[in-house]
Amino acid sequence: MNPVLSDEQVRETVKKFIDHLKDKKAKISHEENWGLKKLKYVIQKKKTGFYYLLEFQAEGSVINNFEIEFQRDERVIRWQTVKLDKFAMEYADRRRKKLNEKSKSE
Amino acid sequence: MSNKTEIRYLSPVDIEKRKQSKYCRFKKMGIQYIDYKDPDFLMRFLNEQGKILPRRITGNSMKFQRRLAISVKRARQLALLPFVGDNLK
């Protein structure tokens, strides 16, 4: 979810992972770029990182491969995959709507 | 002679009663899911060193304390919250 490098490379990495998911026929429901953020502690001697959030639906075997892909990529310094339960889905839906409204009003 | 050591009060001493009973914020506000992506909110349940506050202070119910702990730990993993820190608040 968060590589540290120049912005062009960031876009490349994100695209690579999205394409990887699309190849495996996963449904991507939401993606969100948080941009450059300060890390609360130092990871690999870096104090800032790009954050990127992906919400998707896929089978377990797909996710296993997806995680291996993260481990192979040196541009990604930290990542996390989280299972969403029904409350989390509700929350994610509401969050998405809020963000959509915000972007419309701006 | 025994009265010397014994302290006697004419009226019963006021023992401070707890004015407000503790309640679970999540139950009251109707929050079902605690988001790990929201460090400002999670910060309310941490002390200055970044430790999770115990239930006896926050008054959370067991169910939500467990979920809170999970999301705090997820946030720590992503460097949204520090594992250790000073003067967070």
N, CA and C atoms of all chains as a GROMACS GRO file, in nm:
protein
  585
    1MET      N    1   0.079  -0.122   0.000
    1MET     CA    2   0.000   0.000   0.000
    1MET      C    3   0.082   0.127   0.000
    2ASN      N    4   0.213   0.120   0.031
    2ASN     CA    5   0.284   0.248   0.031
    2ASN      C    6   0.430   0.240  -0.010
    3PRO      N    7   0.457   0.275  -0.132
    3PRO     CA    8   0.596   0.281  -0.178
    3PRO      C    9   0.656   0.420  -0.157
    4VAL      N   10   0.786   0.426  -0.156
    4VAL     CA   11   0.854   0.556  -0.148
    4VAL      C   12   0.942   0.572  -0.270
    5LEU      N   13   0.911   0.668  -0.352
    5LEU     CA   14   0.995   0.697  -0.470
    5LEU      C   15   0.941   0.822  -0.538
    6SER      N   16   0.980   0.846  -0.663
    6SER     CA   17   0.927   0.962  -0.734
    6SER      C   18   0.783   0.933  -0.779
    7ASP      N   19   0.709   1.041  -0.809
    7ASP     CA   20   0.565   1.024  -0.833
    7ASP      C   21   0.536   0.941  -0.958
    8GLU      N   22   0.623   0.954  -1.060
    8GLU     CA   23   0.600   0.877  -1.182
    8GLU      C   24   0.609   0.728  -1.154
    9GLN      N   25   0.708   0.691  -1.073
    9GLN     CA   26   0.727   0.550  -1.038
    9GLN      C   27   0.612   0.498  -0.952
   10VAL      N   28   0.558   0.588  -0.870
   10VAL     CA   29   0.445   0.548  -0.786
   10VAL      C   30   0.328   0.506  -0.873
   11ARG      N   31   0.300   0.589  -0.975
   11ARG     CA   32   0.188   0.558  -1.064
   11ARG      C   33   0.211   0.423  -1.134
   12GLU      N   34   0.335   0.402  -1.173
   12GLU     CA   35   0.368   0.275  -1.238
   12GLU      C   36   0.340   0.156  -1.148
   13THR      N   37   0.388   0.165  -1.024
   13THR     CA   38   0.369   0.052  -0.933
   13THR      C   39   0.222   0.024  -0.908
   14VAL      N   40   0.146   0.132  -0.886
   14VAL     CA   41   0.004   0.114  -0.860
   14VAL      C   42  -0.063   0.048  -0.979
   15LYS      N   43  -0.025   0.095  -1.098
   15LYS     CA   44  -0.084   0.041  -1.220
   15LYS      C   45  -0.051  -0.108  -1.234
   16LYS      N   46   0.070  -0.141  -1.199
   16LYS     CA   47   0.114  -0.280  -1.209
   16LYS      C   48   0.026  -0.370  -1.122
   17PHE      N   49  -0.003  -0.325  -1.000
   17PHE     CA   50  -0.081  -0.408  -0.909
   17PHE      C   51  -0.227  -0.414  -0.952
   18ILE      N   52  -0.277  -0.303  -1.005
   18ILE     CA   53  -0.416  -0.304  -1.050
   18ILE      C   54  -0.431  -0.397  -1.171
   19ASP      N   55  -0.333  -0.389  -1.261
   19ASP     CA   56  -0.337  -0.479  -1.377
   19ASP      C   57  -0.329  -0.624  -1.334
   20HIS      N   58  -0.246  -0.648  -1.234
   20HIS     CA   59  -0.232  -0.785  -1.182
   20HIS      C   60  -0.366  -0.837  -1.132
   21LEU      N   61  -0.438  -0.749  -1.062
   21LEU     CA   62  -0.570  -0.789  -1.010
   21LEU      C   63  -0.668  -0.812  -1.124
   22LYS      N   64  -0.662  -0.725  -1.223
   22LYS     CA   65  -0.756  -0.736  -1.334
   22LYS      C   66  -0.732  -0.863  -1.414
   23ASP      N   67  -0.605  -0.900  -1.424
   23ASP     CA   68  -0.571  -1.026  -1.494
   23ASP      C   69  -0.638  -1.144  -1.428
   24LYS      N   70  -0.645  -1.140  -1.295
   24LYS     CA   71  -0.700  -1.252  -1.220
   24LYS      C   72  -0.852  -1.241  -1.202
   25LYS      N   73  -0.912  -1.147  -1.276
   25LYS     CA   74  -1.057  -1.128  -1.274
   25LYS      C   75  -1.112  -1.089  -1.137
   26ALA      N   76  -1.034  -1.009  -1.068
   26ALA     CA   77  -1.083  -0.959  -0.940
   26ALA      C   78  -1.162  -0.830  -0.964
   27LYS      N   79  -1.264  -0.809  -0.879
   27LYS     CA   80  -1.344  -0.687  -0.892
   27LYS      C   81  -1.285  -0.579  -0.804
   28ILE      N   82  -1.244  -0.469  -0.866
   28ILE     CA   83  -1.192  -0.358  -0.787
   28ILE      C   84  -1.307  -0.259  -0.766
   29SER      N   85  -1.346  -0.242  -0.641
   29SER     CA   86  -1.463  -0.158  -0.614
   29SER      C   87  -1.423  -0.014  -0.582
   30HIS      N   88  -1.301   0.004  -0.537
   30HIS     CA   89  -1.264   0.139  -0.493
   30HIS      C   90  -1.113   0.154  -0.492
   31GLU      N   91  -1.064   0.268  -0.536
   31GLU     CA   92  -0.922   0.296  -0.518
   31GLU      C   93  -0.904   0.439  -0.475
   32GLU      N   94  -0.801   0.460  -0.396
   32GLU     CA   95  -0.788   0.589  -0.331
   32GLU      C   96  -0.640   0.621  -0.315
   33ASN      N   97  -0.602   0.740  -0.356
   33ASN     CA   98  -0.464   0.782  -0.341
   33ASN      C   99  -0.453   0.881  -0.226
   34TRP      N  100  -0.376   0.845  -0.126
   34TRP     CA  101  -0.361   0.935  -0.010
   34TRP      C  102  -0.244   1.029  -0.029
   35GLY      N  103  -0.160   0.998  -0.126
   35GLY     CA  104  -0.044   1.082  -0.151
   35GLY      C  105   0.067   1.061  -0.050
   36LEU      N  106   0.157   1.159  -0.047
   36LEU     CA  107   0.273   1.148   0.041
   36LEU      C  108   0.231   1.176   0.185
   37LYS      N  109   0.273   1.089   0.273
   37LYS     CA  110   0.237   1.106   0.414
   37LYS      C  111   0.358   1.079   0.501
   38LYS      N  112   0.357   1.142   0.617
   38LYS     CA  113   0.464   1.114   0.712
   38LYS      C  114   0.439   0.981   0.780
   39LEU      N  115   0.543   0.902   0.794
   39LEU     CA  116   0.531   0.778   0.869
   39LEU      C  117   0.554   0.810   1.017
   40LYS      N  118   0.485   0.736   1.102
   40LYS     CA  119   0.499   0.764   1.246
   40LYS      C  120   0.627   0.704   1.302
   41TYR      N  121   0.684   0.613   1.230
   41TYR     CA  122   0.816   0.563   1.271
   41TYR      C  123   0.894   0.529   1.144
   42VAL      N  124   1.023   0.514   1.160
   42VAL     CA  125   1.111   0.499   1.044
   42VAL      C  126   1.104   0.356   0.992
   43ILE      N  127   1.076   0.341   0.862
   43ILE     CA  128   1.080   0.210   0.798
   43ILE      C  129   1.187   0.215   0.691
   44GLN      N  130   1.279   0.126   0.695
   44GLN     CA  131   1.390   0.122   0.599
   44GLN      C  132   1.454   0.260   0.582
   45LYS      N  133   1.478   0.325   0.690
   45LYS     CA  134   1.543   0.457   0.694
   45LYS      C  135   1.464   0.564   0.621
   46LYS      N  136   1.333   0.544   0.605
   46LYS     CA  137   1.252   0.644   0.538
   46LYS      C  138   1.148   0.700   0.634
   47LYS      N  139   1.127   0.831   0.620
   47LYS     CA  140   1.034   0.895   0.714
   47LYS      C  141   0.900   0.929   0.650
   48THR      N  142   0.894   0.922   0.519
   48THR     CA  143   0.767   0.951   0.451
   48THR      C  144   0.735   0.839   0.352
   49GLY      N  145   0.610   0.832   0.311
   49GLY     CA  146   0.571   0.729   0.216
   49GLY      C  147   0.446   0.766   0.140
   50PHE      N  148   0.430   0.707   0.024
   50PHE     CA  149   0.306   0.724  -0.051
   50PHE      C  150   0.208   0.617  -0.007
   51TYR      N  151   0.086   0.660   0.019
   51TYR     CA  152  -0.016   0.564   0.062
   51TYR      C  153  -0.115   0.542  -0.052
   52TYR      N  154  -0.154   0.421  -0.069
   52TYR     CA  155  -0.255   0.392  -0.170
   52TYR      C  156  -0.348   0.282  -0.119
   53LEU      N  157  -0.478   0.307  -0.133
   53LEU     CA  158  -0.576   0.212  -0.082
   53LEU      C  159  -0.652   0.148  -0.198
   54LEU      N  160  -0.662   0.015  -0.195
   54LEU     CA  161  -0.737  -0.058  -0.297
   54LEU      C  162  -0.842  -0.144  -0.228
   55GLU      N  163  -0.963  -0.138  -0.282
   55GLU     CA  164  -1.068  -0.224  -0.230
   55GLU      C  165  -1.107  -0.320  -0.342
   56PHE      N  166  -1.102  -0.448  -0.316
   56PHE     CA  167  -1.132  -0.541  -0.425
   56PHE      C  168  -1.191  -0.671  -0.371
   57GLN      N  169  -1.246  -0.746  -0.465
   57GLN     CA  170  -1.307  -0.874  -0.432
   57GLN      C  171  -1.236  -0.981  -0.514
   58ALA      N  172  -1.186  -1.083  -0.446
   58ALA     CA  173  -1.117  -1.187  -0.520
   58ALA      C  174  -1.115  -1.315  -0.438
   59GLU      N  175  -1.078  -1.424  -0.503
   59GLU     CA  176  -1.070  -1.551  -0.432
   59GLU      C  177  -0.939  -1.561  -0.355
   60GLY      N  178  -0.936  -1.654  -0.262
   60GLY     CA  179  -0.821  -1.664  -0.172
   60GLY      C  180  -0.691  -1.690  -0.243
   61SER      N  181  -0.694  -1.777  -0.344
   61SER     CA  182  -0.570  -1.812  -0.414
   61SER      C  183  -0.513  -1.691  -0.487
   62VAL      N  184  -0.604  -1.604  -0.536
   62VAL     CA  185  -0.561  -1.484  -0.605
   62VAL      C  186  -0.486  -1.393  -0.509
   63ILE      N  187  -0.543  -1.384  -0.388
   63ILE     CA  188  -0.484  -1.293  -0.290
   63ILE      C  189  -0.346  -1.343  -0.248
   64ASN      N  190  -0.330  -1.474  -0.237
   64ASN     CA  191  -0.200  -1.528  -0.202
   64ASN      C  192  -0.094  -1.484  -0.302
   65ASN      N  193  -0.126  -1.497  -0.430
   65ASN     CA  194  -0.032  -1.455  -0.534
   65ASN      C  195  -0.006  -1.305  -0.528
   66PHE      N  196  -0.114  -1.234  -0.498
   66PHE     CA  197  -0.106  -1.088  -0.491
   66PHE      C  198  -0.008  -1.046  -0.381
   67GLU      N  199  -0.012  -1.117  -0.269
   67GLU     CA  200   0.076  -1.084  -0.157
   67GLU      C  201   0.221  -1.117  -0.190
   68ILE      N  202   0.240  -1.227  -0.262
   68ILE     CA  203   0.376  -1.262  -0.304
   68ILE      C  204   0.432  -1.154  -0.394
   69GLU      N  205   0.345  -1.100  -0.480
   69GLU     CA  206   0.384  -0.991  -0.570
   69GLU      C  207   0.431  -0.870  -0.491
   70PHE      N  208   0.364  -0.842  -0.381
   70PHE     CA  209   0.404  -0.731  -0.294
   70PHE      C  210   0.543  -0.754  -0.237
   71GLN      N  211   0.566  -0.877  -0.194
   71GLN     CA  212   0.694  -0.909  -0.131
   71GLN      C  213   0.809  -0.897  -0.231
   72ARG      N  214   0.780  -0.929  -0.357
   72ARG     CA  215   0.885  -0.925  -0.458
   72ARG      C  216   0.921  -0.782  -0.495
   73ASP      N  217   0.823  -0.694  -0.488
   73ASP     CA  218   0.844  -0.557  -0.536
   73ASP      C  219   0.918  -0.474  -0.431
   74GLU      N  220   1.034  -0.423  -0.470
   74GLU     CA  221   1.114  -0.346  -0.374
   74GLU      C  222   1.057  -0.208  -0.351
   75ARG      N  223   0.973  -0.163  -0.443
   75ARG     CA  224   0.919  -0.028  -0.430
   75ARG      C  225   0.814  -0.019  -0.320
   76VAL      N  226   0.756  -0.133  -0.287
   76VAL     CA  227   0.657  -0.134  -0.179
   76VAL      C  228   0.729  -0.164  -0.048
   77ILE      N  229   0.720  -0.069   0.046
   77ILE     CA  230   0.790  -0.094   0.171
   77ILE      C  231   0.700  -0.155   0.277
   78ARG      N  232   0.570  -0.133   0.267
   78ARG     CA  233   0.480  -0.191   0.366
   78ARG      C  234   0.344  -0.211   0.300
   79TRP      N  235   0.281  -0.323   0.331
   79TRP     CA  236   0.149  -0.345   0.272
   79TRP      C  237   0.066  -0.426   0.370
   80GLN      N  238  -0.061  -0.425   0.350
   80GLN     CA  239  -0.151  -0.497   0.438
   80GLN      C  240  -0.277  -0.534   0.361
   81THR      N  241  -0.316  -0.659   0.366
   81THR     CA  242  -0.446  -0.695   0.312
   81THR      C  243  -0.538  -0.730   0.428
   82VAL      N  244  -0.658  -0.674   0.422
   82VAL     CA  245  -0.753  -0.689   0.531
   82VAL      C  246  -0.884  -0.744   0.477
   83LYS      N  247  -0.937  -0.840   0.548
   83LYS     CA  248  -1.067  -0.896   0.511
   83LYS      C  249  -1.176  -0.804   0.564
   84LEU      N  250  -1.274  -0.774   0.481
   84LEU     CA  251  -1.384  -0.687   0.524
   84LEU      C  252  -1.506  -0.772   0.560
   85ASP      N  253  -1.553  -0.756   0.683
   85ASP     CA  254  -1.676  -0.825   0.721
   85ASP      C  255  -1.796  -0.736   0.686
   86LYS      N  256  -1.916  -0.776   0.727
   86LYS     CA  257  -2.034  -0.703   0.679
   86LYS      C  258  -2.039  -0.560   0.732
   87PHE      N  259  -1.990  -0.540   0.857
   87PHE     CA  260  -1.989  -0.404   0.911
   87PHE      C  261  -1.889  -0.319   0.835
   88ALA      N  262  -1.777  -0.382   0.804
   88ALA     CA  263  -1.673  -0.309   0.733
   88ALA      C  264  -1.722  -0.271   0.594
   89MET      N  265  -1.799  -0.360   0.530
   89MET     CA  266  -1.853  -0.330   0.398
   89MET      C  267  -1.945  -0.210   0.404
   90GLU      N  268  -2.031  -0.211   0.506
   90GLU     CA  269  -2.122  -0.097   0.524
   90GLU      C  270  -2.045   0.032   0.540
   91TYR      N  271  -1.944   0.024   0.627
   91TYR     CA  272  -1.863   0.141   0.654
   91TYR      C  273  -1.794   0.189   0.527
   92ALA      N  274  -1.741   0.094   0.450
   92ALA     CA  275  -1.669   0.129   0.328
   92ALA      C  276  -1.763   0.196   0.228
   93ASP      N  277  -1.886   0.145   0.221
   93ASP     CA  278  -1.985   0.205   0.131
   93ASP      C  279  -2.011   0.350   0.168
   94ARG      N  280  -2.032   0.372   0.299
   94ARG     CA  281  -2.063   0.507   0.345
   94ARG      C  282  -1.946   0.601   0.318
   95ARG      N  283  -1.827   0.547   0.344
   95ARG     CA  284  -1.705   0.626   0.324
   95ARG      C  285  -1.691   0.666   0.178
   96ARG      N  286  -1.720   0.573   0.090
   96ARG     CA  287  -1.709   0.598  -0.053
   96ARG      C  288  -1.807   0.708  -0.095
   97LYS      N  289  -1.931   0.698  -0.044
   97LYS     CA  290  -2.032   0.798  -0.079
   97LYS      C  291  -1.988   0.936  -0.033
   98LYS      N  292  -1.937   0.942   0.088
   98LYS     CA  293  -1.890   1.070   0.143
   98LYS      C  294  -1.784   1.130   0.054
   99LEU      N  295  -1.688   1.047   0.016
   99LEU     CA  296  -1.577   1.095  -0.066
   99LEU      C  297  -1.627   1.142  -0.201
  100ASN      N  298  -1.726   1.069  -0.256
  100ASN     CA  299  -1.782   1.108  -0.386
  100ASN      C  300  -1.849   1.245  -0.377
  101GLU      N  301  -1.926   1.264  -0.269
  101GLU     CA  302  -1.993   1.392  -0.251
  101GLU      C  303  -1.893   1.505  -0.240
  102LYS      N  304  -1.787   1.478  -0.166
  102LYS     CA  305  -1.683   1.579  -0.148
  102LYS      C  306  -1.622   1.618  -0.281
  103SER      N  307  -1.588   1.517  -0.359
  103SER     CA  308  -1.521   1.545  -0.486
  103SER      C  309  -1.614   1.618  -0.582
  104LYS      N  310  -1.746   1.590  -0.570
  104LYS     CA  311  -1.842   1.659  -0.657
  104LYS      C  312  -1.852   1.807  -0.620
  105SER      N  313  -1.857   1.834  -0.490
  105SER     CA  314  -1.878   1.971  -0.445
  105SER      C  315  -1.755   2.058  -0.472
  106GLU      N  316  -1.639   1.996  -0.483
  106GLU     CA  317  -1.517   2.075  -0.500
  106GLU      C  318  -1.497   2.130  -0.640
  107MET      N  319  -0.948   0.624   7.734
  107MET     CA  320  -0.815   0.629   7.672
  107MET      C  321  -0.819   0.583   7.526
  108SER      N  322  -0.904   0.493   7.500
  108SER     CA  323  -0.909   0.441   7.364
  108SER      C  324  -0.964   0.546   7.268
  109ASN      N  325  -1.037   0.643   7.322
  109ASN     CA  326  -1.094   0.747   7.236
  109ASN      C  327  -0.988   0.836   7.173
  110LYS      N  328  -0.873   0.839   7.231
  110LYS     CA  329  -0.767   0.928   7.181
  110LYS      C  330  -0.722   0.890   7.040
  111THR      N  331  -0.707   0.763   7.020
  111THR     CA  332  -0.659   0.720   6.889
  111THR      C  333  -0.773   0.712   6.788
  112GLU      N  334  -0.892   0.693   6.838
  112GLU     CA  335  -1.004   0.675   6.746
  112GLU      C  336  -1.056   0.810   6.698
  113ILE      N  337  -1.076   0.824   6.569
  113ILE     CA  338  -1.132   0.950   6.516
  113ILE      C  339  -1.280   0.931   6.495
  114ARG      N  340  -1.356   1.024   6.554
  114ARG     CA  341  -1.500   1.010   6.541
  114ARG      C  342  -1.558   1.130   6.469
  115TYR      N  343  -1.651   1.106   6.384
  115TYR     CA  344  -1.716   1.215   6.313
  115TYR      C  345  -1.860   1.226   6.361
  116LEU      N  346  -1.905   1.351   6.374
  116LEU     CA  347  -2.043   1.372   6.418
  116LEU      C  348  -2.140   1.342   6.306
  117SER      N  349  -2.105   1.391   6.188
  117SER     CA  350  -2.190   1.361   6.072
  117SER      C  351  -2.113   1.267   5.980
  118PRO      N  352  -2.186   1.187   5.907
  118PRO     CA  353  -2.116   1.094   5.817
  118PRO      C  354  -2.035   1.168   5.711
  119VAL      N  355  -1.918   1.116   5.683
  119VAL     CA  356  -1.828   1.183   5.588
  119VAL      C  357  -1.880   1.162   5.447
  120ASP      N  358  -1.871   1.271   5.369
  120ASP     CA  359  -1.912   1.258   5.228
  120ASP      C  360  -1.805   1.184   5.150
  121ILE      N  361  -1.841   1.071   5.104
  121ILE     CA  362  -1.750   1.000   5.015
  121ILE      C  363  -1.792   1.034   4.874
  122GLU      N  364  -1.695   1.080   4.797
  122GLU     CA  365  -1.728   1.125   4.661
  122GLU      C  366  -1.782   1.010   4.579
  123LYS      N  367  -1.899   1.033   4.526
  123LYS     CA  368  -1.956   0.929   4.442
  123LYS      C  369  -1.920   0.959   4.297
  124ARG      N  370  -1.911   0.856   4.218
  124ARG     CA  371  -1.883   0.876   4.076
  124ARG      C  372  -2.006   0.941   4.013
  125LYS      N  373  -1.984   1.058   3.952
  125LYS     CA  374  -2.099   1.133   3.901
  125LYS      C  375  -2.158   1.066   3.777
  126GLN      N  376  -2.069   1.030   3.686
  126GLN     CA  377  -2.119   0.970   3.562
  126GLN      C  378  -2.073   0.826   3.556
  127SER      N  379  -2.166   0.742   3.521
  127SER     CA  380  -2.123   0.604   3.502
  127SER      C  381  -2.060   0.595   3.363
  128LYS      N  382  -1.964   0.504   3.351
  128LYS     CA  383  -1.895   0.490   3.224
  128LYS      C  384  -1.987   0.420   3.124
  129TYR      N  385  -1.965   0.452   2.999
  129TYR     CA  386  -2.046   0.387   2.896
  129TYR      C  387  -1.958   0.356   2.776
  130CYS      N  388  -2.009   0.268   2.695
  130CYS     CA  389  -1.932   0.232   2.577
  130CYS      C  390  -1.966   0.328   2.464
  131ARG      N  391  -1.867   0.403   2.419
  131ARG     CA  392  -1.892   0.503   2.314
  131ARG      C  393  -1.946   0.439   2.187
  132PHE      N  394  -1.890   0.323   2.155
  132PHE     CA  395  -1.927   0.262   2.027
  132PHE      C  396  -2.072   0.219   2.027
  133LYS      N  397  -2.117   0.168   2.142
  133LYS     CA  398  -2.256   0.127   2.151
  133LYS      C  399  -2.347   0.248   2.144
  134LYS      N  400  -2.308   0.355   2.215
  134LYS     CA  401  -2.393   0.472   2.224
  134LYS      C  402  -2.401   0.544   2.089
  135MET      N  403  -2.286   0.553   2.021
  135MET     CA  404  -2.286   0.625   1.895
  135MET      C  405  -2.328   0.537   1.778
  136GLY      N  406  -2.344   0.410   1.804
  136GLY     CA  407  -2.386   0.321   1.697
  136GLY      C  408  -2.277   0.293   1.596
  137ILE      N  409  -2.154   0.291   1.643
  137ILE     CA  410  -2.042   0.260   1.552
  137ILE      C  411  -2.025   0.109   1.549
  138GLN      N  412  -2.033   0.053   1.429
  138GLN     CA  413  -2.021  -0.093   1.418
  138GLN      C  414  -1.880  -0.134   1.382
  139TYR      N  415  -1.816  -0.051   1.303
  139TYR     CA  416  -1.684  -0.090   1.251
  139TYR      C  417  -1.584   0.018   1.286
  140ILE      N  418  -1.473  -0.023   1.344
  140ILE     CA  419  -1.370   0.073   1.383
  140ILE      C  420  -1.263   0.075   1.274
  141ASP      N  421  -1.247   0.191   1.215
  141ASP     CA  422  -1.161   0.201   1.097
  141ASP      C  423  -1.015   0.216   1.139
  142TYR      N  424  -0.930   0.133   1.080
  142TYR     CA  425  -0.786   0.144   1.110
  142TYR      C  426  -0.721   0.255   1.031
  143LYS      N  427  -0.795   0.311   0.932
  143LYS     CA  428  -0.737   0.414   0.847
  143LYS      C  429  -0.753   0.554   0.905
  144ASP      N  430  -0.809   0.562   1.022
  144ASP     CA  431  -0.841   0.691   1.082
  144ASP      C  432  -0.763   0.710   1.212
  145PRO      N  433  -0.636   0.751   1.204
  145PRO     CA  434  -0.553   0.754   1.324
  145PRO      C  435  -0.597   0.858   1.426
  146ASP      N  436  -0.661   0.966   1.380
  146ASP     CA  437  -0.703   1.069   1.476
  146ASP      C  438  -0.810   1.018   1.571
  147PHE      N  439  -0.896   0.933   1.515
  147PHE     CA  440  -1.001   0.876   1.599
  147PHE      C  441  -0.942   0.773   1.697
  148LEU      N  442  -0.853   0.690   1.647
  148LEU     CA  443  -0.793   0.587   1.731
  148LEU      C  444  -0.708   0.648   1.842
  149MET      N  445  -0.656   0.768   1.814
  149MET     CA  446  -0.571   0.836   1.911
  149MET      C  447  -0.642   0.860   2.043
  150ARG      N  448  -0.774   0.870   2.039
  150ARG     CA  449  -0.851   0.895   2.161
  150ARG      C  450  -0.842   0.780   2.260
  151PHE      N  451  -0.811   0.662   2.209
  151PHE     CA  452  -0.808   0.545   2.297
  151PHE      C  453  -0.665   0.502   2.329
  152LEU      N  454  -0.572   0.594   2.307
  152LEU     CA  455  -0.433   0.564   2.340
  152LEU      C  456  -0.387   0.660   2.449
  153ASN      N  457  -0.286   0.618   2.524
  153ASN     CA  458  -0.227   0.713   2.618
  153ASN      C  459  -0.111   0.785   2.550
  154GLU      N  460  -0.036   0.864   2.628
  154GLU     CA  461   0.065   0.947   2.564
  154GLU      C  462   0.179   0.867   2.502
  155GLN      N  463   0.197   0.748   2.552
  155GLN     CA  464   0.305   0.666   2.496
  155GLN      C  465   0.259   0.583   2.378
  156GLY      N  466   0.133   0.597   2.343
  156GLY     CA  467   0.082   0.519   2.230
  156GLY      C  468   0.032   0.382   2.269
  157LYS      N  469   0.009   0.363   2.399
  157LYS     CA  470  -0.046   0.235   2.443
  157LYS      C  471  -0.199   0.241   2.442
  158ILE      N  472  -0.259   0.127   2.423
  158ILE     CA  473  -0.406   0.122   2.422
  158ILE      C  474  -0.455   0.134   2.565
  159LEU      N  475  -0.552   0.225   2.586
  159LEU     CA  476  -0.605   0.244   2.721
  159LEU      C  477  -0.690   0.125   2.762
  160PRO      N  478  -0.684   0.088   2.888
  160PRO     CA  479  -0.763  -0.027   2.933
  160PRO      C  480  -0.911   0.004   2.938
  161ARG      N  481  -0.989  -0.100   2.940
  161ARG     CA  482  -1.134  -0.090   2.941
  161ARG      C  483  -1.186  -0.018   3.065
  162ARG      N  484  -1.112  -0.036   3.176
  162ARG     CA  485  -1.160   0.023   3.301
  162ARG      C  486  -1.153   0.175   3.297
  163ILE      N  487  -1.077   0.231   3.206
  163ILE     CA  488  -1.072   0.376   3.193
  163ILE      C  489  -1.167   0.426   3.083
  164THR      N  490  -1.165   0.361   2.968
  164THR     CA  491  -1.248   0.409   2.859
  164THR      C  492  -1.393   0.364   2.872
  165GLY      N  493  -1.416   0.251   2.939
  165GLY     CA  494  -1.552   0.203   2.955
  165GLY      C  495  -1.607   0.132   2.833
  166ASN      N  496  -1.520   0.096   2.741
  166ASN     CA  497  -1.566   0.023   2.623
  166ASN      C  498  -1.618  -0.114   2.662
  167SER      N  499  -1.710  -0.164   2.581
  167SER     CA  500  -1.754  -0.301   2.605
  167SER      C  501  -1.648  -0.395   2.548
  168MET      N  502  -1.652  -0.518   2.598
  168MET     CA  503  -1.548  -0.615   2.560
  168MET      C  504  -1.540  -0.632   2.409
  169LYS      N  505  -1.659  -0.638   2.348
  169LYS     CA  506  -1.668  -0.660   2.204
  169LYS      C  507  -1.590  -0.554   2.127
  170PHE      N  508  -1.614  -0.428   2.166
  170PHE     CA  509  -1.552  -0.321   2.089
  170PHE      C  510  -1.408  -0.296   2.131
  171GLN      N  511  -1.375  -0.331   2.254
  171GLN     CA  512  -1.235  -0.320   2.295
  171GLN      C  513  -1.149  -0.413   2.210
  172ARG      N  514  -1.203  -0.531   2.186
  172ARG     CA  515  -1.130  -0.628   2.103
  172ARG      C  516  -1.111  -0.574   1.962
  173ARG      N  517  -1.221  -0.521   1.906
  173ARG     CA  518  -1.212  -0.468   1.769
  173ARG      C  519  -1.121  -0.348   1.762
  174LEU      N  520  -1.127  -0.266   1.867
  174LEU     CA  521  -1.042  -0.148   1.874
  174LEU      C  522  -0.895  -0.190   1.872
  175ALA      N  523  -0.863  -0.290   1.952
  175ALA     CA  524  -0.725  -0.336   1.961
  175ALA      C  525  -0.676  -0.383   1.825
  176ILE      N  526  -0.762  -0.454   1.754
  176ILE     CA  527  -0.724  -0.503   1.621
  176ILE      C  528  -0.695  -0.386   1.528
  177SER      N  529  -0.784  -0.286   1.528
  177SER     CA  530  -0.762  -0.178   1.432
  177SER      C  531  -0.644  -0.090   1.471
  178VAL      N  532  -0.619  -0.078   1.602
  178VAL     CA  533  -0.501  -0.001   1.643
  178VAL      C  534  -0.375  -0.072   1.595
  179LYS      N  535  -0.374  -0.203   1.607
  179LYS     CA  536  -0.256  -0.278   1.567
  179LYS      C  537  -0.236  -0.273   1.415
  180ARG      N  538  -0.347  -0.272   1.342
  180ARG     CA  539  -0.336  -0.259   1.196
  180ARG      C  540  -0.277  -0.123   1.159
  181ALA      N  541  -0.325  -0.021   1.229
  181ALA     CA  542  -0.276   0.114   1.201
  181ALA      C  543  -0.128   0.125   1.232
  182ARG      N  544  -0.085   0.058   1.338
  182ARG     CA  545   0.056   0.061   1.374
  182ARG      C  546   0.140  -0.004   1.266
  183GLN      N  547   0.090  -0.111   1.211
  183GLN     CA  548   0.162  -0.183   1.107
  183GLN      C  549   0.188  -0.092   0.987
  184LEU      N  550   0.090  -0.007   0.957
  184LEU     CA  551   0.101   0.080   0.840
  184LEU      C  552   0.164   0.216   0.874
  185ALA      N  553   0.222   0.225   0.993
  185ALA     CA  554   0.289   0.348   1.036
  185ALA      C  555   0.193   0.467   1.045
  186LEU      N  556   0.065   0.439   1.061
  186LEU     CA  557  -0.030   0.548   1.086
  186LEU      C  558  -0.028   0.586   1.233
  187LEU      N  559   0.008   0.489   1.316
  187LEU     CA  560   0.027   0.513   1.459
  187LEU      C  561   0.164   0.459   1.498
  188PRO      N  562   0.229   0.523   1.595
  188PRO     CA  563   0.360   0.472   1.636
  188PRO      C  564   0.346   0.353   1.732
  189PHE      N  565   0.446   0.266   1.731
  189PHE     CA  566   0.448   0.159   1.830
  189PHE      C  567   0.483   0.216   1.967
  190VAL      N  568   0.585   0.302   1.968
  190VAL     CA  569   0.620   0.373   2.091
  190VAL      C  570   0.635   0.520   2.058
  191GLY      N  571   0.601   0.604   2.152
  191GLY     CA  572   0.612   0.747   2.126
  191GLY      C  573   0.607   0.826   2.254
  192ASP      N  574   0.641   0.955   2.244
  192ASP     CA  575   0.634   1.043   2.360
  192ASP      C  576   0.544   1.160   2.327
  193ASN      N  577   0.464   1.197   2.423
  193ASN     CA  578   0.380   1.318   2.409
  193ASN      C  579   0.300   1.320   2.280
  194LEU      N  580   0.221   1.216   2.262
  194LEU     CA  581   0.140   1.210   2.141
  194LEU      C  582   0.030   1.314   2.146
  195LYS      N  583  -0.016   1.344   2.267
  195LYS     CA  584  -0.132   1.434   2.276
  195LYS      C  585  -0.090   1.574   2.316
   0.00000   0.00000   0.00000
